Amino acid sequence: MTSSPSYPYRLRLPGPISIPERIRQATARPIVNHRGPEMRVVLEEIQRLIQPLFGTQAPVLTFGSSGTGVMEASLVNVLAPGEKVLALAHGQFGDRYAQIARALGAEVDVIETEWGWAPDPAVVAAKLETADYRAVITVHNESSTGAVTDLAAIGELLRGRDTLFLVDSVSGLAGMELRQDEWGVDIVVTGSQKALMCPPGLGFASVSEKARKVIERDDRCPRFYLDMRKALATVDKHETAFTCPVSLLFGMQEALRAIHEEGLPQVFARHKRLSDALRAGCVALGLPAFGDPATASRTVVVAAVPEPLTAGPIVKHMYETYNTVIAGARNKLNGRVVRIGTMGQISEADILTDLHYLELSLTALGHKVPAPGCGVAAAIASLR
């Protein structure tokens, strides 16, 4: 595909996202000694500013890694081969979490939830009575389907049990509320390229005291680079166990400053407001929201594509004609949905532009919209 040079490039994926200029500039700062005093100041500030996003007072560990890497780190540090894991899968990334656990030799039971809906805590409660699980694993914000898991309800089920609660919030953290300590989550992992507004390449994992006791055992899976024991030994010194991505951490420092300048309640409210508006606009254009509206994501809008259209031509037309990159699906929803990110430092203008180009693309592909401008009008009404 070739984009149109007549329009500015717009990255509207559910990650990676467009990086604000102040953060981009921060990543261009001169490199400093990764173990020197300058870097320790940066890591100390990142630790202090990122903990409220996790909703924890526990240490948040930094890795040079993608989100999948810290998903693996969360498992390799608490599992021994043959131990049982309960995976709550309701989309592509829940399936991935289960696949990683299997690759590490765990015995994995899966509760499959229809894509677009969140795991049912009552089903989880019943399953927990059937076996002793080392860990329950799930995805906070399933960006492949747009469904959000009730972490508080599932965490409550695990209080008083030895079972650990591990959560992938790669596409949720910093775009929606997360209260790790209050909700009883033991490890939360995330990546830098979504609502944290940085380039890909940084992974973070927060570790509860309950999880730490298991991590420190010597009978877990073999580990080296992802060994959280090494990371925990250096975090209070404001260092990383291995060479850190210095430039990315400069960007993360600036991104966290920007988030706190706006204020966490305001950030979360803005994500909700804009995702609601985009969703309303898509519905008005004849692209109904996919899945259960009661568990709708705040960081990605997933819209169902009406027949006889399929998602591929919409994605292609948006890029080739309007230089706007949105996503389809690379899983069993292929062709059936389009996905647009509502994470990071986006504005009302971004949402209205998305809907304007989407309407023009749908019309060009033969889809009859109810009325010209109806998507933008519905979004404006939602925003009022």
C-alpha positions as CSV (number, residue, x, y, z in Angstrom):
1,M,0.0,0.0,0.0
2,T,1.1,3.6,-0.7
3,S,-0.2,6.5,1.2
4,S,-1.4,9.8,-0.1
5,P,1.2,12.7,0.2
6,S,-1.7,15.1,0.4
7,Y,-2.5,14.3,4.0
8,P,-0.3,14.3,7.1
9,Y,0.6,10.8,8.4
10,R,-1.7,9.9,11.2
11,L,-0.9,6.8,13.3
12,R,-4.3,5.8,14.9
13,L,-3.5,2.2,15.9
14,P,-4.2,0.7,19.3
15,G,-0.4,0.8,19.7
16,P,2.2,1.7,18.9
17,I,0.8,5.3,19.0
18,S,2.0,8.6,17.8
19,I,4.5,10.1,20.2
20,P,4.0,13.7,21.5
21,E,6.8,16.0,20.3
22,R,8.1,16.8,23.8
23,I,8.6,13.1,24.4
24,R,10.2,12.6,21.0
25,Q,12.6,15.4,21.8
26,A,13.5,13.9,25.2
27,T,14.5,10.6,23.5
28,A,17.0,12.6,21.4
29,R,19.0,13.9,24.5
30,P,22.7,12.9,24.6
31,I,23.4,9.5,26.0
32,V,24.7,9.4,29.6
33,N,26.4,6.7,31.7
34,H,23.7,4.0,32.2
35,R,25.0,3.4,35.7
36,G,26.0,7.0,36.5
37,P,24.3,9.5,38.8
38,E,22.4,11.1,35.9
39,M,20.7,7.9,35.1
40,R,19.9,7.1,38.7
41,V,18.0,10.4,39.0
42,V,16.0,9.5,35.9
43,L,15.2,6.0,37.2
44,E,14.2,7.3,40.6
45,E,11.8,9.8,39.1
46,I,10.3,7.1,36.8
47,Q,9.8,4.8,39.8
48,R,8.1,7.6,41.8
49,L,5.8,8.7,38.9
50,I,4.9,5.3,37.5
51,Q,3.8,3.6,40.7
52,P,0.5,5.6,40.9
53,L,-0.4,4.4,37.4
54,F,-0.1,0.8,38.6
55,G,-1.9,1.8,41.8
56,T,0.9,0.3,43.9
57,Q,3.5,1.0,46.4
58,A,5.4,-2.1,45.3
59,P,8.5,-1.8,43.2
60,V,8.1,-1.5,39.5
61,L,10.8,-3.3,37.5
62,T,12.2,-2.0,34.2
63,F,13.2,-4.2,31.3
64,G,14.4,-3.5,27.8
65,S,11.6,-5.5,26.3
66,S,8.3,-5.6,24.5
67,G,5.1,-6.3,26.3
68,T,5.3,-10.0,25.4
69,G,8.7,-10.1,27.0
70,V,7.4,-8.9,30.4
71,M,4.5,-11.3,30.0
72,E,7.0,-14.1,29.8
73,A,9.0,-12.5,32.7
74,S,5.9,-12.6,34.9
75,L,5.5,-16.3,34.3
76,V,9.1,-17.5,34.2
77,N,9.8,-16.0,37.6
78,V,6.8,-17.6,39.5
79,L,6.4,-21.0,37.8
80,A,8.1,-24.3,38.0
81,P,7.5,-26.8,35.1
82,G,4.4,-28.9,35.7
83,E,2.6,-26.4,38.0
84,K,-0.9,-25.5,37.1
85,V,-2.0,-22.1,35.7
86,L,-5.6,-20.9,35.1
87,A,-5.7,-18.7,32.0
88,L,-8.7,-16.4,31.5
89,A,-8.7,-15.9,27.8
90,H,-11.1,-13.5,26.0
91,G,-9.0,-12.5,23.0
92,Q,-5.7,-12.7,21.2
93,F,-3.5,-11.6,24.0
94,G,-5.2,-13.8,26.6
95,D,-4.5,-16.7,24.3
96,R,-0.8,-15.5,24.0
97,Y,-0.5,-15.5,27.8
98,A,-1.6,-19.1,27.9
99,Q,0.7,-20.0,25.1
100,I,3.7,-18.6,27.0
101,A,2.7,-20.5,30.1
102,R,2.6,-23.8,28.1
103,A,6.0,-23.0,26.5
104,L,7.4,-22.8,30.0
105,G,6.1,-26.3,30.9
106,A,3.1,-25.3,32.9
107,E,-0.1,-27.3,32.9
108,V,-2.6,-24.7,31.7
109,D,-6.4,-24.8,32.2
110,V,-8.2,-22.2,30.1
111,I,-11.5,-20.5,30.7
112,E,-12.6,-19.4,27.3
113,T,-14.9,-16.4,27.1
114,E,-16.6,-15.3,24.0
115,W,-14.5,-12.6,22.3
116,G,-15.9,-9.2,23.0
117,W,-17.0,-10.1,26.5
118,A,-15.0,-10.2,29.8
119,P,-14.4,-13.2,32.0
120,D,-17.2,-14.1,34.4
121,P,-15.9,-14.0,38.0
122,A,-18.5,-16.6,39.0
123,V,-17.1,-19.1,36.4
124,V,-13.6,-18.3,37.7
125,A,-14.7,-18.9,41.3
126,A,-16.1,-22.3,40.4
127,K,-13.0,-23.4,38.6
128,L,-10.7,-22.4,41.5
129,E,-12.4,-25.0,43.6
130,T,-11.3,-27.8,41.2
131,A,-7.5,-27.5,41.5
132,D,-4.6,-25.8,43.2
133,Y,-3.2,-23.2,40.8
134,R,0.1,-21.5,41.0
135,A,-1.3,-18.5,39.1
136,V,-4.4,-17.0,37.5
137,I,-3.4,-15.0,34.4
138,T,-5.5,-12.6,32.4
139,V,-5.5,-9.5,30.2
140,H,-6.8,-6.2,31.8
141,N,-7.7,-4.5,28.5
142,E,-8.0,-6.9,25.6
143,S,-7.1,-4.7,22.7
144,S,-8.0,-7.3,20.1
145,T,-11.7,-7.2,21.2
146,G,-12.1,-4.0,23.3
147,A,-13.2,-5.8,26.5
148,V,-12.1,-4.9,30.0
149,T,-11.7,-7.5,32.8
150,D,-13.1,-6.9,36.3
151,L,-9.8,-7.3,38.1
152,A,-11.2,-6.3,41.5
153,A,-13.7,-9.1,41.4
154,I,-11.2,-11.7,40.4
155,G,-8.6,-10.4,42.8
156,E,-11.1,-10.8,45.6
157,L,-11.5,-14.5,44.8
158,L,-7.8,-15.0,45.4
159,R,-7.5,-13.3,48.8
160,G,-6.3,-15.9,51.3
161,R,-5.1,-18.3,48.6
162,D,-1.5,-19.1,47.6
163,T,-2.5,-18.6,44.0
164,L,-0.9,-15.5,42.4
165,F,-2.8,-13.1,40.2
166,L,-0.9,-12.0,37.1
167,V,-2.2,-9.3,34.7
168,D,-1.2,-8.0,31.3
169,S,-2.2,-4.3,31.2
170,V,0.0,-3.5,28.2
171,S,-2.9,-1.6,26.5
172,G,-4.7,-0.5,29.7
173,L,-2.3,1.1,32.1
174,A,-2.2,4.9,31.9
175,G,-5.4,5.0,30.0
176,M,-7.7,3.6,32.6
177,E,-7.7,3.2,36.3
178,L,-5.7,0.3,37.8
179,R,-5.5,-0.3,41.6
180,Q,-3.1,-3.1,41.9
181,D,-2.7,-3.1,45.7
182,E,-6.4,-2.6,46.4
183,W,-7.6,-5.1,43.9
184,G,-5.2,-7.9,45.0
185,V,-3.1,-8.2,41.8
186,D,0.3,-9.6,42.3
187,I,2.1,-8.8,39.1
188,V,1.1,-6.3,36.5
189,V,3.0,-6.0,33.2
190,T,2.9,-3.2,30.6
191,G,4.8,-1.8,27.7
192,S,5.9,1.7,26.7
193,Q,4.3,2.1,23.3
194,K,0.6,2.5,24.2
195,A,-1.0,4.9,26.7
196,L,2.5,5.5,28.2
197,M,3.1,7.5,24.9
198,C,6.7,6.3,24.3
199,P,8.3,4.3,21.5
200,P,8.3,0.5,21.7
201,G,11.1,-1.2,23.7
202,L,10.4,-0.7,27.4
203,G,8.6,-3.3,29.6
204,F,7.5,-2.7,33.2
205,A,6.4,-5.2,35.8
206,S,5.2,-4.4,39.3
207,V,5.7,-7.1,42.0
208,S,3.6,-7.6,45.2
209,E,5.2,-8.9,48.4
210,K,3.2,-12.1,47.9
211,A,4.7,-12.6,44.4
212,R,8.2,-11.6,45.6
213,K,8.3,-14.5,48.1
214,V,7.7,-17.0,45.2
215,I,10.1,-15.2,42.8
216,E,12.9,-15.4,45.4
217,R,12.7,-19.3,45.4
218,D,15.4,-21.2,43.6
219,D,13.0,-23.9,42.3
220,R,11.4,-21.8,39.6
221,C,12.0,-22.0,35.9
222,P,15.5,-21.3,34.6
223,R,16.0,-17.6,34.1
224,F,18.7,-15.1,33.5
225,Y,18.0,-11.8,31.6
226,L,14.4,-11.8,32.8
227,D,15.3,-12.9,36.3
228,M,13.3,-10.6,38.6
229,R,15.6,-11.4,41.5
230,K,18.3,-9.5,39.7
231,A,16.0,-6.6,39.0
232,L,14.7,-6.5,42.5
233,A,18.2,-6.4,43.9
234,T,18.9,-3.2,41.8
235,V,15.6,-1.3,41.8
236,D,16.1,0.4,45.2
237,K,19.6,1.6,44.0
238,H,17.8,3.2,41.0
239,E,19.6,1.0,38.5
240,T,18.7,-1.9,36.2
241,A,20.2,-5.3,36.3
242,F,21.5,-5.0,32.7
243,T,22.1,-2.2,30.3
244,C,19.0,-0.1,30.1
245,P,17.6,1.7,27.0
246,V,18.8,5.1,28.0
247,S,17.1,7.1,25.3
248,L,13.7,5.4,25.8
249,L,13.9,6.1,29.6
250,F,14.5,9.8,28.9
251,G,11.2,9.6,26.9
252,M,9.5,7.7,29.7
253,Q,10.5,10.3,32.2
254,E,9.0,13.1,30.1
255,A,5.9,11.1,29.3
256,L,5.2,10.5,33.0
257,R,5.7,14.2,33.7
258,A,3.2,15.0,31.1
259,I,0.6,12.5,32.5
260,H,1.0,13.9,36.0
261,E,0.8,17.5,34.8
262,E,-2.6,16.7,33.3
263,G,-3.5,14.7,36.4
264,L,-4.5,11.0,36.6
265,P,-8.3,11.6,37.1
266,Q,-8.3,14.0,34.1
267,V,-6.3,11.5,32.0
268,F,-8.7,8.7,32.7
269,A,-11.7,10.9,32.1
270,R,-10.4,12.1,28.8
271,H,-9.8,8.6,27.6
272,K,-13.3,7.6,28.5
273,R,-14.8,10.7,27.0
274,L,-13.0,10.4,23.7
275,S,-13.5,6.6,23.3
276,D,-17.2,7.1,24.0
277,A,-17.4,9.8,21.3
278,L,-15.6,7.7,18.7
279,R,-17.7,4.7,19.5
280,A,-20.9,6.8,19.2
281,G,-19.7,8.1,15.8
282,C,-18.9,4.6,14.5
283,V,-22.4,3.4,15.5
284,A,-23.9,6.3,13.7
285,L,-22.0,5.4,10.6
286,G,-23.4,1.9,10.7
287,L,-20.4,0.2,12.4
288,P,-21.8,-1.1,15.7
289,A,-19.6,-1.5,18.7
290,F,-18.2,-5.0,18.9
291,G,-18.9,-7.0,22.1
292,D,-20.4,-6.1,25.5
293,P,-20.9,-2.3,25.9
294,A,-20.8,-2.8,29.7
295,T,-17.1,-3.7,29.5
296,A,-16.0,-1.4,26.7
297,S,-12.3,-0.4,26.6
298,R,-11.2,3.3,27.1
299,T,-8.1,2.9,25.0
300,V,-9.3,1.2,21.8
301,V,-12.6,1.3,19.9
302,V,-13.5,-2.0,18.2
303,A,-16.2,-1.6,15.6
304,A,-18.0,-4.4,13.7
305,V,-17.9,-4.1,10.0
306,P,-21.3,-4.7,8.3
307,E,-21.6,-7.1,5.4
308,P,-20.9,-7.2,2.6
309,L,-17.9,-4.9,3.6
310,T,-14.8,-6.4,5.2
311,A,-12.2,-4.6,7.3
312,G,-9.3,-4.9,4.9
313,P,-10.5,-2.5,2.2
314,I,-11.5,0.1,4.9
315,V,-8.0,-0.1,6.4
316,K,-6.4,0.1,3.0
317,H,-8.6,3.1,1.8
318,M,-8.0,5.0,5.0
319,Y,-4.2,4.7,4.5
320,E,-3.9,5.1,0.8
321,T,-6.3,8.0,0.6
322,Y,-6.1,9.8,3.9
323,N,-2.7,8.7,5.2
324,T,-4.4,7.4,8.3
325,V,-3.4,4.1,9.8
326,I,-6.1,2.1,11.6
327,A,-6.1,-1.6,12.4
328,G,-8.1,-4.6,11.4
329,A,-7.6,-7.9,13.1
330,R,-4.9,-10.5,12.8
331,N,-6.8,-13.4,14.3
332,K,-10.2,-15.0,14.0
333,L,-11.9,-11.6,13.8
334,N,-10.0,-10.9,10.6
335,G,-12.2,-9.0,8.2
336,R,-15.0,-8.5,10.8
337,V,-13.7,-5.5,12.8
338,V,-11.8,-2.3,12.6
339,R,-9.8,-1.0,15.6
340,I,-8.8,2.6,16.4
341,G,-6.7,3.6,19.3
342,T,-8.0,6.1,21.8
343,M,-4.9,6.2,24.0
344,G,-2.2,8.7,24.7
345,Q,-2.3,12.4,24.1
346,I,-5.2,12.5,21.7
347,S,-7.9,15.2,21.3
348,E,-11.4,15.8,20.2
349,A,-10.0,16.9,16.8
350,D,-8.3,13.5,16.4
351,I,-11.7,11.7,17.0
352,L,-13.6,14.0,14.6
353,T,-11.0,13.6,11.9
354,D,-11.1,9.8,12.3
355,L,-14.8,9.8,11.8
356,H,-14.7,12.2,8.8
357,Y,-12.2,10.1,7.0
358,L,-14.0,6.9,8.0
359,E,-17.3,8.2,6.5
360,L,-15.6,9.1,3.3
361,S,-13.9,5.7,3.1
362,L,-17.1,3.8,3.8
363,T,-19.0,5.8,1.1
364,A,-16.2,5.3,-1.4
365,L,-16.5,1.5,-0.8
366,G,-20.2,1.5,-1.4
367,H,-21.6,1.6,2.2
368,K,-24.5,4.0,2.5
369,V,-24.3,6.1,5.6
370,P,-27.6,7.3,7.2
371,A,-26.8,11.0,6.6
372,P,-23.8,13.0,5.6
373,G,-21.7,13.9,8.6
374,C,-23.7,11.7,10.9
375,G,-20.6,10.2,12.5
376,V,-19.1,13.5,13.4
377,A,-22.4,14.8,14.6
378,A,-22.9,11.8,16.9
379,A,-19.4,12.3,18.4
380,I,-20.0,16.0,19.0
381,A,-23.3,15.2,20.7
382,S,-21.4,12.7,22.9
383,L,-18.7,15.2,23.8
384,R,-21.2,17.9,24.9
